[in-house]
Amino acid sequence: MISVATPAHRERVVRTMVAAFGSDPELRYFFPSAAEYQAYAPRFFGHLFDHRVGLQTIWTFNDGLSVAMWKPPVTPGSPPAPPLDLPEAAAARLRAYDEAVSAAMPSAPFWYLGVLATHPDHLGRRYGRALMEVGLARAAADQMPAYLETTTPTNVAMYERAGWEVAAKITEPLPTWVLRHSGAERTTA
């Protein structure tokens, strides 16, 4: 069952994201060693969850077995995310990555799929696809495009099958594909 995440979902959602991204190039760039990943990935994902749960744009399947963490279009005056307490080296890697991705994103408003994760024990059941569709429907209702980025080449093909198109490729600080889903945009005649 799909539902909007509440603070009560935090522990299970964070556990799912930590399990799902254990070998992801982006997260392993932020936290290269197994010890760093185990120490800081829960803090990283918990921070994202805490900052977005009040927006009611985190959808879960079965209370956290799968999660889609969307960010709605930023409006003027929206408060920025509070800083995340990480060791300086990890914080510097995170800043470098965020700066590179931000530079590849459009200046016009868009919906952003920041995290799509399914617990590894439940892969292949299309839970993530169903959650992605919920966010795309919200973007469609707002008549806006949706964007995401991935550092995993196999994910590019998966997203393309779901109607996403590569909008940009970043080479530094690590290979990253920015994808755009335009099915939600308003069209002009």
Backbone bond lengths (Angstrom), bond angles and torsions (degrees), N, CA, C in turn:
res aa  C-N    CA-C-N  psi(-1)  N-CA   C-N-CA  omega(-1)  CA-C   N-CA-C  phi
1 M - - - 1.436 - - 1.532 109.92 -
2 I 1.317 116.39 134.44 1.464 122.16 179.42 1.524 108.94 -89.05
3 S 1.331 115.14 134.47 1.458 120.28 177.14 1.524 109.67 -146.64
4 V 1.322 115.26 161.38 1.460 121.36 174.11 1.525 107.18 -79.65
5 A 1.319 116.19 132.25 1.462 120.74 -179.41 1.521 110.98 -67.00
6 T 1.297 114.31 145.24 1.466 122.91 173.93 1.528 107.03 -122.01
7 P 1.324 117.83 169.63 1.465 118.80 177.25 1.539 113.06 -54.25
8 A 1.324 117.58 -27.22 1.465 120.29 179.10 1.528 112.65 -66.15
9 H 1.326 118.11 -20.00 1.461 122.20 179.67 1.535 113.02 -84.82
10 R 1.309 117.59 -8.53 1.466 121.47 -169.13 1.520 113.42 -51.53
11 E 1.318 118.10 -52.90 1.464 120.54 -173.98 1.530 111.76 -60.37
12 R 1.313 117.37 -46.17 1.466 119.86 -178.35 1.532 111.52 -69.71
13 V 1.328 117.49 -39.46 1.462 120.99 178.63 1.522 110.22 -63.37
14 V 1.310 117.68 -46.12 1.469 120.92 179.28 1.527 109.62 -62.93
15 R 1.307 118.07 -42.77 1.466 121.32 178.34 1.533 110.90 -59.81
16 T 1.328 116.95 -41.97 1.470 120.85 178.19 1.522 110.76 -62.96
17 M 1.328 117.19 -46.36 1.467 120.01 -178.39 1.524 111.08 -64.83
18 V 1.312 118.37 -42.10 1.463 121.22 178.69 1.525 109.91 -61.41
19 A 1.319 117.78 -43.96 1.473 121.05 179.26 1.523 111.13 -66.26
20 A 1.325 117.64 -39.74 1.465 121.66 -175.50 1.529 113.20 -71.71
21 F 1.318 118.33 -30.88 1.459 121.20 -172.86 1.524 113.99 -105.38
22 G 1.313 117.80 16.01 1.466 121.31 -177.14 1.514 115.09 -57.79
23 S 1.327 117.83 -30.18 1.468 120.25 179.15 1.529 112.09 -117.29
24 D 1.313 117.64 12.53 1.458 121.92 -179.48 1.529 110.29 -68.63
25 P 1.362 117.62 132.23 1.469 119.21 -178.19 1.534 114.30 -57.19
26 E 1.326 117.38 -38.27 1.470 119.89 -179.21 1.519 111.40 -63.98
27 L 1.317 116.39 -50.43 1.464 119.16 -177.34 1.517 111.43 -68.79
28 R 1.335 117.15 -32.65 1.459 119.17 177.77 1.527 111.24 -75.98
29 Y 1.329 117.53 -20.80 1.463 120.41 170.93 1.533 109.01 -69.34
30 F 1.322 116.63 -44.11 1.472 119.87 178.47 1.522 111.07 -65.33
31 F 1.339 115.35 -43.74 1.470 122.10 -173.81 1.535 108.55 -128.37
32 P 1.340 118.66 81.89 1.463 121.63 -169.94 1.534 116.50 -64.46
33 S 1.294 118.65 -37.95 1.463 118.96 -177.53 1.529 110.17 -91.05
34 A 1.319 114.63 157.73 1.470 120.10 177.98 1.526 110.41 -59.96
35 A 1.320 116.17 -38.78 1.468 119.90 179.95 1.526 111.28 -64.88
36 E 1.347 116.66 -43.17 1.465 119.78 177.79 1.527 110.79 -63.33
37 Y 1.331 115.62 -43.69 1.470 119.01 -179.48 1.526 110.36 -59.49
38 Q 1.319 117.09 -48.61 1.468 120.35 -178.86 1.528 112.09 -64.37
39 A 1.322 116.80 -33.06 1.464 120.48 -179.04 1.521 112.67 -78.18
40 Y 1.372 116.84 -39.72 1.461 119.03 -168.92 1.525 115.88 -110.86
41 A 1.303 119.42 -20.84 1.474 119.79 178.94 1.533 111.33 -61.38
42 P 1.333 119.81 -43.24 1.474 117.68 177.24 1.531 112.40 -60.89
43 R 1.313 117.10 -36.60 1.467 120.96 178.17 1.533 109.84 -66.85
44 F 1.332 116.30 -43.97 1.463 121.95 179.22 1.534 110.63 -59.65
45 F 1.325 117.31 -52.70 1.463 120.49 -178.31 1.532 111.70 -68.45
46 G 1.324 117.15 -35.48 1.462 120.01 176.35 1.518 111.19 -63.19
47 H 1.325 116.05 -38.14 1.464 121.29 177.62 1.533 110.61 -62.65
48 L 1.336 116.35 -46.91 1.468 119.72 177.32 1.527 110.82 -59.64
49 F 1.315 116.08 -45.53 1.463 120.70 -179.94 1.526 110.59 -60.07
50 D 1.317 116.93 -49.90 1.466 120.90 -177.13 1.524 111.71 -60.47
51 H 1.332 116.52 -37.78 1.458 119.95 -178.02 1.528 112.05 -73.42
52 R 1.331 118.14 -27.62 1.471 120.52 -174.05 1.518 115.02 -107.14
53 V 1.312 118.82 -15.24 1.468 119.20 -174.95 1.533 111.92 -60.57
54 G 1.306 118.13 -34.95 1.461 121.27 179.54 1.523 113.50 -70.14
55 L 1.330 117.32 -16.73 1.464 121.33 178.37 1.528 111.86 -79.81
56 Q 1.313 116.09 -11.72 1.472 123.28 -177.82 1.531 111.18 57.68
57 T 1.332 115.58 41.39 1.465 121.40 178.20 1.526 111.32 -125.66
58 I 1.317 115.89 23.77 1.462 121.48 170.17 1.518 105.44 -109.86
59 W 1.323 115.30 117.17 1.461 119.78 178.54 1.515 109.04 -108.96
60 T 1.328 115.26 142.52 1.454 120.52 179.71 1.524 109.70 -126.10
61 F 1.303 114.14 157.18 1.458 121.00 171.85 1.514 106.27 -112.78
62 N 1.324 116.09 129.85 1.473 122.29 -177.88 1.522 111.85 49.51
63 D 1.318 114.81 50.23 1.466 122.72 174.10 1.521 114.46 57.78
64 G 1.333 117.17 28.93 1.450 119.31 171.57 1.511 116.88 125.32
65 L 1.333 119.86 2.58 1.466 120.06 175.59 1.525 110.51 -65.56
66 S 1.315 115.24 -29.00 1.453 122.56 174.92 1.522 106.32 -140.06
67 V 1.337 115.38 148.56 1.462 119.18 -176.38 1.528 110.55 -145.08
68 A 1.309 115.89 140.09 1.467 122.79 171.19 1.519 106.42 -123.19
69 M 1.310 115.38 118.12 1.453 121.13 -177.76 1.531 108.02 -107.78
70 W 1.306 114.97 102.51 1.460 121.80 -178.72 1.522 110.06 -99.62
71 K 1.325 114.56 151.42 1.461 120.85 172.45 1.518 106.63 -117.61
72 P 1.334 117.62 122.15 1.460 119.22 178.75 1.522 110.17 -71.36
73 P 1.322 116.99 167.18 1.471 119.14 178.96 1.523 110.63 -54.03
74 V 1.308 115.35 135.56 1.460 120.87 178.93 1.521 108.04 -72.32
75 T 1.308 116.06 133.40 1.451 120.59 177.39 1.523 109.09 -105.77
76 P 1.332 117.70 151.75 1.461 119.30 178.33 1.528 110.59 -54.61
77 G 1.294 115.07 135.36 1.457 120.29 179.80 1.513 114.24 88.68
78 S 1.355 117.91 -2.11 1.460 120.11 177.15 1.519 108.90 -66.13
79 P 1.319 116.94 134.56 1.467 117.95 -179.83 1.522 110.43 -70.67
80 P 1.324 117.13 140.96 1.470 119.32 176.24 1.525 109.43 -71.14
81 A 1.315 115.23 162.05 1.462 119.33 175.47 1.519 109.03 -62.80
82 P 1.322 117.38 140.58 1.458 118.77 176.11 1.530 109.29 -65.80
83 P 1.319 117.65 155.56 1.463 119.43 -179.15 1.529 110.94 -63.86
84 L 1.319 114.42 148.30 1.459 121.44 179.12 1.522 108.30 -98.11
85 D 1.311 116.67 130.40 1.460 122.40 -178.52 1.528 109.32 -80.42
86 L 1.342 115.70 100.52 1.463 122.69 178.72 1.517 109.09 -131.86
87 P 1.324 117.66 160.37 1.465 119.26 171.59 1.528 109.21 -58.37
88 E 1.321 117.33 150.06 1.463 121.43 -173.31 1.523 112.77 -56.90
89 A 1.322 119.32 -40.62 1.469 120.73 -178.67 1.526 110.59 -63.24
90 A 1.316 117.63 -44.20 1.470 121.03 178.44 1.524 110.07 -66.60
91 A 1.323 117.53 -41.39 1.470 121.14 178.83 1.525 110.52 -62.12
92 A 1.324 117.58 -38.41 1.471 121.06 179.00 1.528 110.43 -66.61
93 R 1.333 117.53 -41.18 1.471 120.20 177.41 1.524 110.44 -63.95
94 L 1.309 116.89 -41.86 1.462 121.23 178.93 1.528 110.86 -63.17
95 R 1.326 117.48 -43.42 1.466 121.07 177.66 1.525 111.48 -61.80
96 A 1.325 116.95 -45.00 1.467 120.69 -179.43 1.526 110.63 -61.09
97 Y 1.317 116.38 -42.91 1.460 120.48 179.27 1.527 110.69 -65.74
98 D 1.328 116.81 -47.78 1.471 120.64 179.75 1.525 111.95 -59.55
99 E 1.323 117.25 -40.13 1.464 120.54 179.42 1.528 111.00 -64.81
100 A 1.326 117.36 -42.50 1.466 120.77 179.80 1.524 111.03 -65.54
101 V 1.321 117.39 -43.53 1.465 120.79 -179.78 1.526 110.28 -68.47
102 S 1.318 117.54 -43.68 1.468 120.70 179.72 1.515 111.66 -58.89
103 A 1.327 117.33 -38.17 1.461 121.11 179.65 1.527 112.15 -66.04
104 A 1.324 117.65 -24.07 1.467 121.85 -179.33 1.530 112.96 -91.11
105 M 1.314 116.94 -7.42 1.464 120.74 -178.60 1.529 110.31 -87.90
106 P 1.324 116.68 155.54 1.467 119.61 -179.26 1.523 112.05 -71.03
107 S 1.322 115.40 160.45 1.468 119.48 176.95 1.529 110.98 -86.50
108 A 1.324 117.99 -19.98 1.469 122.14 177.30 1.531 109.30 -77.75
109 P 1.332 117.94 154.83 1.461 120.80 -179.15 1.536 112.64 -60.04
110 F 1.330 115.04 146.71 1.465 121.55 177.88 1.519 108.90 -157.53
111 W 1.320 115.77 160.15 1.454 122.47 171.52 1.519 107.24 -87.10
112 Y 1.328 116.53 142.58 1.459 121.84 -175.36 1.529 110.16 -124.02
113 L 1.329 115.63 121.79 1.460 121.19 174.55 1.520 107.31 -90.46
114 G 1.313 115.86 98.32 1.458 121.23 -174.91 1.511 114.06 -81.07
115 V 1.323 117.23 -35.37 1.463 121.17 -179.18 1.517 108.31 -144.37
116 L 1.322 115.53 131.62 1.461 122.44 169.76 1.517 105.46 -131.90
117 A 1.322 116.81 114.51 1.459 120.44 -173.83 1.521 110.82 -143.40
118 T 1.313 113.91 141.91 1.463 121.50 172.03 1.517 106.88 -126.38
119 H 1.302 116.43 137.01 1.461 119.20 178.23 1.526 108.33 -57.08
120 P 1.334 117.98 135.28 1.463 120.50 -176.93 1.527 115.01 -53.76
121 D 1.307 117.94 -27.25 1.472 120.42 178.64 1.525 112.76 -71.80
122 H 1.332 117.66 -8.74 1.468 121.06 -174.92 1.528 112.79 -128.04
123 L 1.326 117.06 21.20 1.466 120.85 179.88 1.529 111.58 -68.45
124 G 1.334 114.91 157.11 1.456 121.11 173.68 1.518 115.33 83.60
125 R 1.298 117.32 7.83 1.471 120.70 -178.23 1.523 112.33 -105.66
126 R 1.342 116.55 4.12 1.460 124.32 176.56 1.533 113.52 68.86
127 Y 1.324 117.11 21.72 1.465 120.07 176.52 1.527 110.29 -64.42
128 G 1.331 116.37 -45.30 1.460 120.33 -179.93 1.515 111.57 -61.84
129 R 1.307 116.78 -40.14 1.474 120.64 179.14 1.528 110.30 -61.39
130 A 1.321 117.06 -42.76 1.466 120.59 178.75 1.527 110.98 -62.60
131 L 1.323 117.12 -40.87 1.463 120.63 179.15 1.520 111.36 -69.20
132 M 1.329 117.23 -37.28 1.458 120.69 176.71 1.521 109.83 -59.85
133 E 1.312 116.77 -41.85 1.468 121.75 -178.46 1.528 111.82 -62.72
134 V 1.321 118.13 -33.48 1.465 121.03 178.16 1.526 109.60 -62.21
135 G 1.324 116.92 -47.12 1.463 120.40 178.94 1.518 112.44 -66.31
136 L 1.334 116.49 -38.47 1.469 119.26 177.58 1.524 110.72 -63.93
137 A 1.319 117.39 -34.69 1.472 120.50 176.76 1.529 110.55 -64.94
138 R 1.342 117.26 -38.28 1.467 120.16 176.52 1.522 110.59 -64.62
139 A 1.332 116.98 -42.19 1.466 120.36 177.23 1.524 109.69 -62.47
140 A 1.321 117.14 -41.21 1.469 120.89 178.91 1.523 110.47 -62.58
141 A 1.318 116.90 -41.44 1.467 120.23 178.90 1.525 110.89 -61.67
142 D 1.328 116.45 -33.00 1.469 121.56 177.62 1.525 112.00 -88.00
143 Q 1.312 116.56 -1.92 1.466 123.12 -178.29 1.525 111.35 54.74
144 M 1.333 114.91 49.42 1.468 121.12 -178.83 1.518 109.95 -130.25
145 P 1.325 116.01 154.65 1.465 118.94 173.32 1.528 110.13 -74.33
146 A 1.305 114.68 165.56 1.457 121.48 174.72 1.527 107.88 -120.39
147 Y 1.316 116.23 147.44 1.464 122.17 178.76 1.519 109.65 -131.78
148 L 1.313 114.90 155.79 1.461 123.18 172.59 1.512 107.35 -153.61
149 E 1.315 116.57 170.09 1.459 119.88 171.42 1.518 108.20 -136.75
150 T 1.321 114.84 151.52 1.460 120.75 176.98 1.515 108.89 -142.28
151 T 1.314 115.73 149.71 1.459 121.66 176.05 1.524 110.49 -108.95
152 T 1.315 116.40 7.55 1.458 121.58 -176.81 1.523 109.79 -109.66
153 P 1.334 118.36 112.78 1.466 120.60 -177.07 1.532 114.17 -55.28
154 T 1.323 117.79 -37.69 1.471 118.79 179.94 1.526 111.99 -66.75
155 N 1.329 116.43 -26.23 1.471 118.80 176.89 1.518 111.83 -69.60
156 V 1.340 116.80 -29.92 1.464 119.66 179.73 1.525 109.49 -57.80
157 A 1.319 116.91 -49.04 1.472 120.78 179.87 1.527 111.28 -62.67
158 M 1.316 117.57 -39.65 1.463 120.85 178.91 1.528 110.47 -62.19
159 Y 1.335 116.48 -45.32 1.460 119.95 179.30 1.527 111.36 -67.10
160 E 1.314 117.28 -38.20 1.466 119.32 177.75 1.525 111.03 -61.09
161 R 1.320 117.80 -38.81 1.467 120.59 176.35 1.529 111.43 -62.99
162 A 1.319 116.70 -23.43 1.468 121.51 179.76 1.533 111.84 -93.87
163 G 1.327 117.89 10.02 1.460 120.91 175.45 1.513 116.13 97.49
164 W 1.324 118.37 4.49 1.463 122.09 178.29 1.524 108.58 -85.30
165 E 1.336 116.42 153.01 1.459 122.72 176.98 1.519 109.21 -127.52
166 V 1.325 116.36 143.68 1.459 120.21 176.99 1.524 108.26 -67.72
167 A 1.321 115.77 123.19 1.467 121.79 179.59 1.526 111.31 -100.51
168 A 1.331 116.41 -27.88 1.471 120.47 -179.15 1.515 108.64 -162.15
169 K 1.324 115.22 155.50 1.461 120.78 173.02 1.519 107.47 -126.71
170 I 1.300 114.68 129.93 1.458 122.74 179.81 1.523 106.91 -106.01
171 T 1.312 117.05 137.54 1.462 119.38 179.11 1.525 112.98 -102.56
172 E 1.318 117.46 -28.19 1.470 121.48 -178.57 1.519 110.03 -126.76
173 P 1.284 120.26 140.86 1.452 127.55 10.12 1.539 113.81 -81.21
174 L 1.337 117.88 -11.27 1.457 121.09 172.27 1.519 107.75 -153.92
175 P 1.327 117.92 154.15 1.465 119.67 -178.63 1.529 111.05 -56.88
176 T 1.329 114.89 126.57 1.462 121.98 -175.98 1.519 108.51 -143.43
177 W 1.316 115.52 136.09 1.461 121.16 175.72 1.520 108.93 -107.41
178 V 1.324 116.51 129.75 1.467 122.52 174.07 1.521 105.34 -99.89
179 L 1.324 116.21 126.49 1.460 121.13 -178.46 1.514 110.81 -117.54
180 R 1.318 114.00 150.97 1.460 122.18 -176.52 1.518 108.81 -128.21
181 H 1.311 115.54 137.39 1.469 121.70 173.88 1.520 106.28 -115.10
182 S 1.319 116.09 111.24 1.459 119.71 -173.53 1.515 113.28 -98.24
183 G 1.314 118.35 0.72 1.457 120.52 -179.62 1.515 113.57 -60.71
184 A 1.307 116.48 -13.92 1.463 120.58 -176.30 1.534 113.14 -97.93
185 E 1.329 116.91 -10.09 1.459 119.36 -174.55 1.519 113.25 -72.76
186 R 1.323 113.90 150.61 1.460 117.82 171.20 1.518 108.27 -73.63
187 T 1.267 116.30 146.76 1.466 120.40 177.83 1.500 108.85 -109.88
188 T 1.321 115.83 149.38 1.459 119.95 178.39 1.520 108.18 -111.24
189 A 1.312 115.81 143.50 1.470 120.34 -178.49 1.503 110.19 -92.76
